[in-house]
Amino acid sequence: MPSSRHRLILKTVLATLLVLGAGAGAAGLALLFGGWYNIGATAQHVPFVYTVLEEGMTRSVRHHARAVRVPATGFGEPQQLRLGARIYRDKCLQCHGGPGVAQSTIGMSMQPIPGPLVDATQRWKTRELYWVTRNGIKMSGMPAWEYHLREEELWAVVAFVTLLPSLGAPEFRDWVAPDRALDGAASAPAGAAP
């Protein structure tokens, strides 16, 4: 049985923690209901908020993408890559840019700024890239492409994103050229994964 002195110390510590917790909660509510936090797209998040949001997004994607299975056949084939390049050009390039190609002013004005996908395979597994492409990310401007693209188109753009790290600027421009053939008869540009 703790002594009176130990009980007093324990009560003081608990009371202090409760007061601090209540104070933090009150400050958070004041910040929320007072509208003091600037959510405008012209202002960066304070580092703590950015860190919390980034960590939460990363862990959520990894958790939800666990059940995704990369297609066993056809993934990365030239025809799929050509389709993915066209979709990337039409749907992704303006926000994410590409090798030797900057984001458009729309992408640069978003908050948070969409990250480049040239190094996406260093941070994400293929199934995670698919999950993000399919489901989007809340409050980031990243749409849920499942409502706009067919399943084979989703996998095609993911396959093309996995090819990006191996492309230089000239090869990338060749892949996303507007006159790029999609019928399978055209040869794949240099850098294509067999």
Buried (B, 14 or more C-beta within 10 A) or exposed (E): EEEEEEEEEEEEEEEEEEEEEEEEEEEEEEEEEEEEEEEEEEEEBEEEEEEEBEEEBEEBBBEBBEEBEBBEEEBBBBBBBBBBBBBBBEBBBBBBBBBEBEBEEEBEEBBBBBBBBBEBBEEBBBBBBBBBBBBBBEEBBBBBBEEEBEEEBBBBBBBBBBBBBBBEEEBBBBBBEEEBEEEEEEEBBEBBBE
